[in-house]
């Protein structure tokens, strides 16, 4: 029985990760309707893990629902992204400082392996590696309230980076590799690097808002 329970938990996580990745990289475009029947047929799973995964994506700002009406990929709204950046500018420095302090040899090894994928494979997205580095760092901190607060907003910013051509260039290959190396080494310069990335995202959002006005 315990093994079966573990398998079910793994299945739920797998479905969530697949849907999350497809939303972040634009495989499911903003505004696209997500239908249970189509998703279950595509992933070859029952309706339950699909609904559980979608319900987890709602508070992350990636899916919107109207009970008994529709489930859609959330739109990207610049004002919301700008708000998320402001939140991260306040939360990320403390979180990353704690992650650098608490990092283990296992974390360092994992970070270097992740960075190695980007060095070896030109087809790997730097944004994907940046996301993975942040995930490893956040997993190591003790302050789970802080980690959860970041989780509720940072995926919106990552999707913006994935899907906005002018913003995608912020995370070029060398910048991400330098960031991953700093985090792996426990170098506090990583905090300034992360703050710089957020400042660059905010600048693009400001320019976009100015053009619209």
DOTILUM-904200 format. One record per residue: residue number from 0; chain; x, y, z of N, C-alpha, C in turn. Coordinates in steps of 0.02 Angstrom, whole numbers. Atoms other than C-alpha are relative to their C-alpha. Layout:
N
[r NUM,A,[X,Y,Z],[X,Y,Z],[X,Y,Z]]
...
//
This chain:
213
[r 0,A,[40,-61,0],[0,0,0],[42,64,0]]
[r 1,A,[-41,-60,2],[136,130,39],[29,14,-69]]
[r 2,A,[-29,-10,66],[215,100,-131],[-51,29,-48]]
[r 3,A,[53,-24,43],[49,129,-217],[-14,74,13]]
[r 4,A,[11,-70,-18],[24,291,-121],[55,43,-29]]
[r 5,A,[-56,-37,27],[197,349,-173],[-7,9,-75]]
[r 6,A,[8,-4,72],[160,308,-355],[-53,51,-18]]
[r 7,A,[52,-49,14],[1,410,-349],[24,71,11]]
[r 8,A,[-26,-66,-13],[92,558,-272],[47,20,-57]]
[r 9,A,[-45,-14,55],[225,546,-408],[-40,17,-63]]
[r 10,A,[41,-14,59],[90,542,-542],[-28,70,4]]
[r 11,A,[27,-67,-7],[9,699,-473],[53,53,-14]]
[r 12,A,[-54,-47,11],[176,788,-471],[22,2,-73]]
[r 13,A,[-19,3,70],[217,729,-646],[-49,40,-43]]
[r 14,A,[51,-36,38],[53,796,-715],[7,75,12]]
[r 15,A,[-9,-70,-16],[79,961,-626],[60,29,-37]]
[r 16,A,[-60,-25,32],[256,980,-693],[-8,6,-76]]
[r 17,A,[10,-2,73],[203,940,-872],[-43,61,-18]]
[r 18,A,[44,-57,15],[61,1068,-868],[35,66,14]]
[r 19,A,[-37,-61,-17],[170,1197,-781],[49,18,-55]]
[r 20,A,[-50,-13,52],[309,1179,-910],[-33,24,-65]]
[r 21,A,[33,-18,64],[188,1191,-1056],[-30,69,4]]
[r 22,A,[26,-68,-8],[109,1349,-985],[57,51,-1]]
[r 23,A,[-56,-47,-4],[276,1431,-947],[32,12,-69]]
[r 24,A,[-35,-9,64],[351,1399,-1119],[-46,16,-58]]
[r 25,A,[46,-21,53],[194,1445,-1215],[-31,-56,-40]]
[r 26,A,[34,55,33],[143,1271,-1268],[-75,6,7]]
[r 27,A,[69,-23,-9],[-24,1323,-1194],[3,75,4]]
[r 28,A,[-7,-73,5],[-45,1505,-1241],[-48,34,49]]
[r 29,A,[45,-37,-44],[-122,1637,-1127],[-69,6,-30]]
[r 30,A,[69,-2,22],[-310,1629,-1138],[-26,-65,-27]]
[r 31,A,[22,64,29],[-314,1451,-1207],[-41,-38,51]]
[r 32,A,[44,39,-44],[-453,1344,-1137],[30,-69,10]]
[r 33,A,[-27,66,-18],[-397,1187,-1045],[-58,-46,16]]
[r 34,A,[56,45,-7],[-521,1046,-1064],[22,-66,30]]
[r 35,A,[-18,62,-34],[-516,897,-948],[7,-59,-47]]
[r 36,A,[0,58,44],[-558,772,-1084],[61,-1,-45]]
[r 37,A,[-58,-3,44],[-420,833,-1198],[65,-13,39]]
[r 38,A,[-60,9,-40],[-291,837,-1058],[7,-72,23]]
[r 39,A,[-5,70,-21],[-334,663,-995],[19,-45,-58]]
[r 40,A,[-18,40,58],[-323,593,-1171],[73,11,-19]]
[r 41,A,[-69,-16,17],[-157,681,-1202],[50,-32,48]]
[r 42,A,[-47,26,-51],[-74,629,-1038],[-15,-72,19]]
[r 43,A,[19,69,-15],[-165,461,-1026],[-3,-12,76]]
[r 44,A,[11,7,-71],[-213,488,-845],[-74,12,14]]
[r 45,A,[70,-13,-18],[-378,500,-752],[-12,74,11]]
[r 46,A,[18,-70,-9],[-470,662,-722],[27,28,65]]
[r 47,A,[-19,-24,-66],[-417,671,-539],[68,36,1]]
[r 48,A,[-63,-37,-2],[-231,714,-561],[0,63,-43]]
[r 49,A,[6,-60,42],[-278,836,-699],[-31,57,40]]
[r 50,A,[34,-52,-40],[-399,930,-586],[44,23,57]]
[r 51,A,[-44,-19,-55],[-275,926,-442],[56,46,-24]]
[r 52,A,[-54,-42,27],[-137,998,-551],[-26,69,-19]]
[r 53,A,[28,-64,19],[-248,1134,-620],[-16,43,61]]
[r 54,A,[16,-37,-61],[-305,1182,-445],[63,29,32]]
[r 55,A,[-64,-26,-26],[-122,1203,-394],[25,58,-41]]
[r 56,A,[-24,-53,44],[-91,1317,-543],[-39,65,8]]
[r 57,A,[41,-59,-9],[-232,1436,-498],[32,51,47]]
[r 58,A,[-30,-50,-45],[-151,1519,-344],[69,24,-23]]
[r 59,A,[-64,-23,28],[12,1532,-443],[-10,51,-55]]
[r 60,A,[15,-50,50],[-75,1649,-563],[7,-23,-71]]
[r 61,A,[-11,27,68],[-56,1534,-713],[-63,-28,-32]]
[r 62,A,[64,27,25],[-234,1467,-730],[-57,37,33]]
[r 63,A,[61,-30,-27],[-404,1547,-708],[-58,-48,-12]]
[r 64,A,[57,45,6],[-566,1453,-680],[-65,36,16]]
[r 65,A,[68,-19,-18],[-753,1482,-675],[-36,-67,9]]
[r 66,A,[29,66,-13],[-836,1331,-591],[-57,-18,-48]]
[r 67,A,[50,27,46],[-937,1226,-712],[-5,39,-66]]
[r 68,A,[1,-39,62],[-894,1347,-853],[64,-10,-41]]
[r 69,A,[-62,6,39],[-712,1349,-904],[62,1,45]]
[r 70,A,[-66,-7,-30],[-530,1331,-856],[45,24,-56]]
[r 71,A,[-42,-29,52],[-407,1439,-952],[69,17,26]]
[r 72,A,[-66,-27,-17],[-224,1484,-955],[-8,74,14]]
[r 73,A,[8,-70,-19],[-214,1650,-866],[33,46,-50]]
[r 74,A,[-32,-48,45],[-178,1802,-974],[62,29,34]]
[r 75,A,[-57,-36,-28],[-14,1895,-952],[-18,75,1]]
[r 76,A,[18,-69,-8],[-55,2067,-884],[60,38,27]]
[r 77,A,[-63,-35,-18],[91,2188,-876],[-3,28,71]]
[r 78,A,[5,-29,-67],[26,2273,-718],[11,-53,54]]
[r 79,A,[-9,54,-48],[19,2106,-628],[72,-23,2]]
[r 80,A,[-70,20,2],[193,2059,-687],[42,51,37]]
[r 81,A,[-38,-53,-34],[259,2227,-626],[-9,-6,75]]
[r 82,A,[12,10,-72],[177,2196,-457],[39,-59,27]]
[r 83,A,[-37,59,-22],[256,2024,-448],[75,16,5]]
[r 84,A,[-70,-19,-3],[427,2099,-486],[15,40,63]]
[r 85,A,[-9,-40,-61],[406,2224,-344],[2,-45,62]]
[r 86,A,[1,47,-56],[364,2083,-224],[65,-39,3]]
[r 87,A,[-61,39,1],[513,1981,-280],[61,42,18]]
[r 88,A,[-56,-44,-18],[629,2130,-262],[6,7,75]]
[r 89,A,[-1,-4,-73],[581,2134,-79],[17,-68,33]]
[r 90,A,[-6,65,-32],[582,1946,-46],[62,-40,-21]]
[r 91,A,[-53,43,26],[717,1869,-155],[68,10,35]]
[r 92,A,[-66,-7,-32],[872,1949,-73],[7,-39,64]]
[r 93,A,[-3,37,-64],[833,1877,99],[-2,-76,-12]]
[r 94,A,[6,71,14],[783,1709,25],[64,-28,-28]]
[r 95,A,[-62,25,30],[939,1692,-80],[58,2,49]]
[r 96,A,[-52,-3,-51],[1050,1749,63],[-3,-61,46]]
[r 97,A,[8,59,-43],[978,1610,171],[19,-63,-38]]
[r 98,A,[-17,59,40],[996,1485,29],[76,-8,-7]]
[r 99,A,[-73,3,6],[1180,1530,7],[31,-24,66]]
[r 100,A,[-27,19,-66],[1209,1510,194],[-12,-74,15]]
[r 101,A,[20,68,-18],[1121,1341,204],[17,-51,-53]]
[r 102,A,[-12,47,55],[1178,1264,41],[45,-57,22]]
[r 103,A,[-38,60,-17],[1250,1089,54],[43,-21,-60]]
[r 104,A,[-41,27,55],[1376,992,-48],[-45,-30,-54]]
[r 105,A,[47,28,48],[1228,904,-127],[-32,54,-43]]
[r 106,A,[27,-56,39],[1152,1071,-178],[51,25,-51]]
[r 107,A,[-52,-24,45],[1318,1126,-252],[8,-47,-59]]
[r 108,A,[-7,49,54],[1333,966,-352],[-58,5,-49]]
[r 109,A,[60,-4,43],[1155,979,-417],[2,63,-42]]
[r 110,A,[-3,-63,37],[1180,1161,-466],[51,-4,-56]]
[r 111,A,[-51,5,52],[1339,1121,-562],[-23,-48,-55]]
[r 112,A,[27,45,51],[1253,976,-651],[-50,36,-44]]
[r 113,A,[50,-38,38],[1110,1091,-701],[34,50,-46]]
[r 114,A,[-37,-48,42],[1230,1225,-763],[36,-36,-57]]
[r 115,A,[-35,39,51],[1325,1090,-857],[-44,-15,-60]]
[r 116,A,[47,12,56],[1170,1054,-961],[1,59,-48]]
[r 117,A,[1,-61,42],[1171,1234,-1023],[66,8,-37]]
[r 118,A,[-65,-5,33],[1357,1228,-1061],[7,-48,-58]]
[r 119,A,[-10,53,50],[1346,1066,-1160],[-51,2,-56]]
[r 120,A,[55,6,48],[1180,1084,-1249],[-26,68,-20]]
[r 121,A,[23,-65,25],[1145,1237,-1355],[-75,5,-7]]
[r 122,A,[72,-2,7],[963,1187,-1366],[-37,11,66]]
[r 123,A,[31,-10,-66],[931,1208,-1179],[-12,74,10]]
[r 124,A,[18,-70,-13],[842,1369,-1132],[35,26,62]]
[r 125,A,[-29,-30,-60],[941,1482,-1014],[-52,16,53]]
[r 126,A,[54,-16,-48],[775,1531,-935],[-18,-63,39]]
[r 127,A,[15,64,-34],[741,1347,-896],[52,-14,54]]
[r 128,A,[-53,12,-49],[910,1333,-809],[-3,50,57]]
[r 129,A,[9,-51,-52],[883,1496,-715],[-56,-20,47]]
[r 130,A,[56,24,-41],[716,1428,-655],[21,-57,45]]
[r 131,A,[-22,58,-39],[798,1267,-599],[48,20,56]]
[r 132,A,[-45,-24,-52],[935,1359,-504],[-39,31,58]]
[r 133,A,[42,-30,-52],[804,1460,-411],[-37,-53,39]]
[r 134,A,[36,54,-34],[706,1302,-372],[44,-36,50]]
[r 135,A,[-47,34,-45],[858,1217,-296],[15,45,59]]
[r 136,A,[-16,-47,-54],[900,1373,-195],[-58,5,49]]
[r 137,A,[58,-8,-44],[723,1395,-127],[-13,-62,41]]
[r 138,A,[13,63,-35],[712,1212,-80],[45,-8,62]]
[r 139,A,[-48,9,-55],[859,1233,40],[-13,46,60]]
[r 140,A,[8,-47,-55],[792,1376,147],[-48,-27,53]]
[r 141,A,[42,22,-56],[712,1350,317],[-66,39,4]]
[r 142,A,[59,-43,-5],[588,1494,304],[-50,-18,-54]]
[r 143,A,[48,23,50],[446,1406,216],[-53,51,-17]]
[r 144,A,[47,-54,14],[331,1556,231],[28,44,-56]]
[r 145,A,[-34,-40,51],[457,1656,130],[1,-37,-66]]
[r 146,A,[-3,39,62],[478,1515,4],[-68,-4,-34]]
[r 147,A,[67,5,28],[290,1497,-19],[-23,67,-28]]
[r 148,A,[18,-67,25],[267,1685,-38],[32,13,-68]]
[r 149,A,[-35,-8,64],[396,1686,-177],[-32,-44,-53]]
[r 150,A,[29,47,49],[319,1533,-261],[-65,26,-30]]
[r 151,A,[64,-23,25],[151,1619,-276],[6,54,-53]]
[r 152,A,[-6,-54,49],[222,1758,-385],[56,-11,-52]]
[r 153,A,[-58,-2,45],[388,1711,-465],[-12,-37,-66]]
[r 154,A,[13,35,62],[317,1592,-596],[-32,47,-52]]
[r 155,A,[29,-49,47],[220,1738,-672],[56,38,-36]]
[r 156,A,[-56,-36,30],[384,1830,-699],[39,-46,-47]]
[r 157,A,[-35,47,43],[467,1675,-770],[-37,-10,-66]]
[r 158,A,[39,8,62],[325,1652,-894],[9,61,-45]]
[r 159,A,[-11,-61,37],[346,1833,-945],[67,-2,-37]]
[r 160,A,[-66,6,31],[530,1800,-978],[0,-50,-58]]
[r 161,A,[4,51,52],[490,1644,-1079],[-35,28,-63]]
[r 162,A,[46,-15,55],[355,1724,-1187],[7,70,-29]]
[r 163,A,[-7,-68,25],[408,1905,-1211],[69,8,-32]]
[r 164,A,[-65,-2,35],[544,1921,-1345],[48,52,28]]
[r 165,A,[-45,-52,-25],[612,2085,-1278],[27,-15,69]]
[r 166,A,[-22,17,-67],[624,2012,-1103],[41,-64,2]]
[r 167,A,[-36,64,1],[690,1840,-1150],[75,11,-4]]
[r 168,A,[-72,-12,8],[858,1916,-1195],[34,20,65]]
[r 169,A,[-29,-18,-65],[881,1971,-1014],[42,-58,28]]
[r 170,A,[-35,59,-26],[932,1794,-968],[38,-35,-56]]
[r 171,A,[-41,33,51],[1066,1755,-1095],[42,-55,33]]
[r 172,A,[-36,60,-23],[1175,1601,-1080],[54,18,51]]
[r 173,A,[-56,-16,-44],[1326,1684,-999],[-25,28,67]]
[r 174,A,[26,-28,-62],[1223,1779,-872],[-26,-54,46]]
[r 175,A,[28,55,-40],[1134,1622,-815],[56,-44,27]]
[r 176,A,[-56,41,-23],[1296,1522,-806],[38,35,57]]
[r 177,A,[-34,-37,-54],[1377,1659,-700],[-41,-2,64]]
[r 178,A,[44,3,-58],[1226,1660,-585],[2,-68,32]]
[r 179,A,[-1,69,-26],[1225,1471,-567],[66,-14,36]]
[r 180,A,[-65,10,-31],[1411,1471,-528],[4,37,67]]
[r 181,A,[-1,-38,-63],[1390,1607,-395],[-41,-35,54]]
[r 182,A,[42,35,-49],[1248,1512,-311],[34,-64,23]]
[r 183,A,[-34,63,-17],[1343,1348,-319],[59,11,46]]
[r 184,A,[-59,-16,-41],[1496,1431,-241],[-18,33,66]]
[r 185,A,[20,-34,-61],[1395,1516,-106],[23,72,2]]
[r 186,A,[-26,-69,5],[1455,1686,-167],[-59,49,4]]
[r 187,A,[55,-48,-10],[1346,1830,-106],[-11,46,-60]]
[r 188,A,[10,-39,60],[1372,1916,-274],[-62,-23,-38]]
[r 189,A,[60,27,33],[1228,1804,-332],[-61,42,17]]
[r 190,A,[57,-41,-21],[1108,1916,-235],[-6,61,-45]]
[r 191,A,[0,-58,45],[1159,2069,-336],[-18,-19,-71]]
[r 192,A,[17,24,67],[1146,1967,-496],[-75,-8,-8]]
[r 193,A,[72,11,3],[968,1919,-456],[-37,66,2]]
[r 194,A,[31,-66,-3],[923,2097,-410],[6,36,-67]]
[r 195,A,[-11,-31,65],[996,2154,-576],[-49,-28,-52]]
[r 196,A,[48,30,46],[887,2031,-672],[-69,30,10]]
[r 197,A,[66,-28,-14],[731,2093,-585],[-4,73,-21]]
[r 198,A,[-1,-70,21],[781,2274,-617],[-7,6,-76]]
[r 199,A,[6,-1,73],[799,2235,-803],[-71,-16,-22]]
[r 200,A,[70,15,17],[626,2156,-808],[-44,60,14]]
[r 201,A,[40,-59,-18],[553,2307,-719],[9,56,-52]]
[r 202,A,[-14,-52,49],[637,2423,-845],[-38,-12,-65]]
[r 203,A,[36,16,61],[560,2333,-993],[-75,12,10]]
[r 204,A,[70,-12,-14],[389,2338,-911],[-15,75,2]]
[r 205,A,[9,-73,-2],[410,2525,-879],[-1,29,-71]]
[r 206,A,[-2,-26,68],[456,2556,-1061],[-63,-19,-39]]
[r 207,A,[62,21,32],[307,2455,-1120],[-59,42,22]]
[r 208,A,[54,-41,-27],[190,2553,-1006],[4,70,-28]]
[r 209,A,[-9,-68,27],[263,2718,-1070],[-24,3,-72]]
[r 210,A,[22,1,71],[230,2668,-1251],[-75,-2,-4]]
[r 211,A,[73,7,0],[51,2619,-1212],[-33,66,20]]
[r 212,A,[28,-64,-22],[20,2783,-1119],[8,53,-55]]
//
